[in-house]
Amino acid sequence: MPAAVIRTATPADIPAITRIYAHAVAHGTASFEIVSPDEAEMAHRQRTLLDGGYPYIAATSDGTLLGYAYAGPYRPRVAYRFSVEDSIYIDPQAQRRGIGRLLLDRLIAESEQRGFRQMIAVIGDSAQTASIELHRAAGFRLIGNIENVGYKFDRWLDSVLMQRALGPGATTAPGG
């Protein structure tokens, strides 16, 4: 397979993004959603993030979308405006090929360029060791574990919280 190209995601990617996310919802614990959103909802989510100045990127090879990632608001209150939460989803056929790391590295760089100062990973299910290790390798540190916070597939799930400074992080005031 040729090397992956990382680029800004577009509305044309929505069918593949919806398919990848639907698989994650139906078969995994990375998302705590139970019902997969349709293409219209996924397009709305993408448009909202891009219009808000957040990075939303795609990995492709030979015209096939292998995965996507985005950074969005960590929390809605204004004091959190310099912090983002990352999300990464990889097509099941493209997993374990380094696509997640390519996407995360680019997402970090684009978030720094936009002036964000902290990136938070909220990893669904403490058994998601691949995601935890991906984030650790990219400079995230474990900051906590919220136990039994979600219920999916007839079991309670934890959320693992990891954090990474972006650019100067908290060493200077924003804009400084």
C-alpha positions, 0 to 999 in steps of 0.5 A: 500500500502506498504511503498515506497522505494526510490532508484536511477532510472535506464534505466529500469524505463524509460517506467514508467517515460515516462508515468508519465511525459506524463501525467504531460505534457498533463494534468498539468502545472508543465511542460511547455512542450507541446509535451511529449518526447518519451522513447528515449528522456527521456532515453537520459535526464536521462543518461545525468543527471546521467553521469553528477553526478546529483541525479536521483531517483525513488519511488517504491512500490511492483515493481511499480514506484510511482514517480521520481525526479532529480536535474539538472543544474540550468543554463549552465554557469560554475558559476552556477555549485554549484546550482541545480534545482529540478524536481519531478513528481508523478504518478496521482494514487500516489499523496497526499500520501507523495511520493513527500516529500520522494523524495524531502528529499532524493533529497536534501540529495543526492545533499548535498552529491555531494557538491551542495550548492543551490537548486532552485525550478522553479514551473510552474504555481503559482496555483500549491499550493501543490508543493509550500507548499511541497517545503516550508515544506522542507525549501525552501523560496519564492524568486520570481514570474515570471509573465505570462512567459509561455503559455499553455492550452490557458492561461498565466502561472507564474513561482514561484521561491523558493530556499533552501541552501544545506549543508553550502550553501553560508557560505563557499567557495565550497570545504571548 
